[in-house]
Amino acid sequence: MSRDVQERESEFVDRLVHINRVAKVVKGGRRFGFAALVVVGDQKGRVGFGHGKAREVPEAIRKATEQAKRQMIRVPLRDARTLHHDVTGRHGAGKVILRAAVPGTGIIAGGPMRAVFETLGINDIVAKSQGTANPYNMVRATFDALKRVDSPRSVAARRGLKVSELQARRGEAAVEA
């Protein structure tokens, strides 16, 4: 592998979220296989997840990591540490609520969601999962929520305003409430 390819590979942080042993019953007994769920991110606002299956654990993890790198999404972060606004996401029976937090809060989230936030580069967030403990559904619901995050710049562009006008209106709404 060339040096620049290795440097590109090393910029990503990966976390193994879940590994599952599965069995296939055949004439001679059972054949065991493994399924791995991996989250990969650059800790700068890009993150992806992958699901790999193989007869051996390292091969399943490698396949999941490759898939995660291919399916990365970009999430706009505020001050490179938290989300711009609160958001919810759903997948199957799972629902997650993600809330932006003040500096020093840390990552307050359950297992699979914590791995997503660590690889994404979020330092301050409060997250709650409801409805399921299935790690696959929790990760997918978290990604559904992260896809709904908008930066003030994109909201202002969609409304035909300047960012300063948008923030001024937000301040007026807070004073009235």
C-alpha positions as CSV (number, residue, x, y, z in Angstrom):
1,M,0.0,0.0,0.0
2,S,1.3,3.5,-0.8
3,R,2.0,6.0,1.9
4,D,-0.8,8.4,0.9
5,V,-3.4,5.6,0.9
6,Q,-2.2,4.5,4.4
7,E,-2.5,8.1,5.7
8,R,-6.0,8.4,4.3
9,E,-6.9,5.1,6.0
10,S,-5.4,6.2,9.3
11,E,-7.5,9.4,9.4
12,F,-10.6,7.3,10.3
13,V,-11.5,6.0,13.8
14,D,-13.5,2.8,13.9
15,R,-15.5,1.3,16.7
16,L,-16.9,-2.2,16.9
17,V,-20.5,-1.7,18.1
18,H,-21.8,-5.3,18.1
19,I,-20.7,-8.8,17.1
20,N,-23.2,-11.6,16.7
21,R,-22.5,-15.3,16.3
22,V,-25.0,-17.1,14.1
23,A,-25.4,-20.8,13.3
24,K,-26.6,-22.6,10.2
25,V,-27.7,-26.2,10.9
26,V,-26.5,-28.6,8.2
27,K,-26.4,-32.3,7.8
28,G,-23.2,-32.7,9.7
29,G,-24.0,-30.3,12.5
30,R,-23.8,-26.6,12.9
31,R,-21.8,-24.1,10.8
32,F,-21.0,-20.9,12.7
33,G,-20.7,-17.5,11.2
34,F,-20.3,-14.0,12.6
35,A,-22.0,-10.6,11.9
36,A,-20.3,-7.4,12.9
37,L,-21.6,-3.8,13.2
38,V,-18.9,-1.2,12.9
39,V,-19.0,2.6,13.0
40,V,-16.3,4.6,11.3
41,G,-15.7,8.4,11.4
42,D,-13.0,11.1,11.0
43,Q,-13.9,13.0,14.2
44,K,-14.5,16.1,12.1
45,G,-18.1,15.6,11.1
46,R,-18.1,12.5,8.9
47,V,-19.4,9.2,10.0
48,G,-20.7,5.9,8.6
49,F,-21.8,2.5,9.7
50,G,-21.4,-0.9,8.1
51,H,-22.6,-4.5,8.7
52,G,-20.3,-7.4,7.6
53,K,-20.9,-11.1,7.7
54,A,-18.3,-13.9,7.4
55,R,-17.2,-17.2,8.8
56,E,-14.4,-15.5,10.9
57,V,-14.6,-12.5,13.2
58,P,-11.7,-10.4,11.7
59,E,-13.1,-10.9,8.2
60,A,-16.6,-9.8,9.3
61,I,-15.1,-6.7,10.9
62,R,-13.1,-5.9,7.8
63,K,-16.2,-6.1,5.6
64,A,-18.2,-4.0,8.0
65,T,-15.4,-1.3,8.1
66,E,-15.2,-1.2,4.3
67,Q,-19.0,-0.8,4.0
68,A,-18.9,2.0,6.7
69,K,-16.2,3.9,4.8
70,R,-18.3,3.7,1.6
71,Q,-21.5,5.0,3.3
72,M,-20.2,8.0,5.2
73,I,-22.4,11.0,5.7
74,R,-21.4,14.6,6.7
75,V,-23.0,16.2,9.8
76,P,-22.7,19.9,10.4
77,L,-21.4,20.5,13.9
78,R,-21.6,23.7,16.1
79,D,-18.1,24.8,17.3
80,A,-16.9,21.3,16.3
81,R,-18.3,19.8,19.5
82,T,-22.1,19.5,19.4
83,L,-25.2,19.7,17.2
84,H,-26.8,22.9,16.0
85,H,-30.3,21.9,17.3
86,D,-32.2,19.1,19.0
87,V,-33.4,16.4,16.7
88,T,-35.2,13.0,16.8
89,G,-34.8,9.9,14.6
90,R,-36.6,6.7,14.1
91,H,-36.0,3.2,12.7
92,G,-38.2,0.3,13.2
93,A,-39.4,0.3,16.9
94,G,-36.4,2.5,17.8
95,K,-36.5,6.2,18.5
96,V,-33.6,8.4,19.5
97,I,-33.7,12.0,20.8
98,L,-30.5,14.0,20.4
99,R,-30.1,17.2,22.3
100,A,-27.3,19.8,21.8
101,A,-25.4,20.4,25.1
102,V,-23.3,23.1,26.6
103,P,-19.4,22.8,26.8
104,G,-18.3,20.3,29.5
105,T,-21.4,18.1,29.4
106,G,-19.7,15.2,27.7
107,I,-21.3,12.4,25.8
108,I,-24.3,11.2,27.7
109,A,-25.6,8.3,25.6
110,G,-26.0,4.6,25.6
111,G,-23.6,2.1,24.0
112,P,-24.3,2.1,20.2
113,M,-25.0,5.8,20.1
114,R,-21.9,6.7,22.1
115,A,-19.8,4.9,19.4
116,V,-21.4,7.0,16.7
117,F,-20.8,10.3,18.6
118,E,-17.2,9.5,19.4
119,T,-16.3,8.7,15.8
120,L,-18.3,11.7,14.6
121,G,-16.3,14.1,16.8
122,I,-19.1,15.3,19.1
123,N,-17.9,16.1,22.6
124,D,-21.1,17.4,24.2
125,I,-24.5,15.8,23.6
126,V,-27.3,14.3,25.6
127,A,-29.0,11.4,23.8
128,K,-31.9,9.1,24.8
129,S,-33.1,5.9,23.1
130,Q,-36.6,4.6,23.4
131,G,-38.4,1.5,22.1
132,T,-35.6,-0.9,21.4
133,A,-32.2,-2.1,22.7
134,N,-31.3,-3.6,19.3
135,P,-27.9,-2.1,18.4
136,Y,-28.7,-2.2,14.6
137,N,-31.9,-0.2,15.0
138,M,-30.4,2.2,17.5
139,V,-27.5,3.0,15.1
140,R,-29.9,3.4,12.1
141,A,-32.2,5.7,14.2
142,T,-29.2,7.7,15.3
143,F,-28.2,8.2,11.6
144,D,-31.7,9.1,10.7
145,A,-31.6,11.9,13.3
146,L,-28.1,13.0,12.2
147,K,-29.3,13.3,8.6
148,R,-32.0,15.8,9.8
149,V,-29.4,18.2,11.4
150,D,-29.2,21.5,9.5
151,S,-26.6,24.2,9.9
152,P,-27.7,27.8,10.3
153,R,-26.2,28.6,6.9
154,S,-28.3,26.0,5.1
155,V,-31.5,27.1,6.9
156,A,-30.8,30.7,6.0
157,A,-30.2,29.8,2.4
158,R,-33.4,27.8,2.2
159,R,-35.4,30.8,3.7
160,G,-33.6,33.4,1.6
161,L,-32.1,35.2,4.6
162,K,-28.6,36.0,5.9
163,V,-27.3,34.0,8.9
164,S,-27.2,37.2,11.0
165,E,-30.9,37.9,10.2
166,L,-31.8,34.3,11.1
167,Q,-30.0,34.5,14.5
168,A,-31.5,37.9,15.2
169,R,-35.0,36.4,14.7
170,R,-34.1,33.6,17.0
171,G,-33.1,36.1,19.6
172,E,-36.4,37.9,19.3
173,A,-38.4,34.7,19.7
174,A,-36.4,33.9,22.9
175,V,-37.2,37.3,24.4
176,E,-40.9,37.0,23.7
177,A,-41.1,33.5,25.3
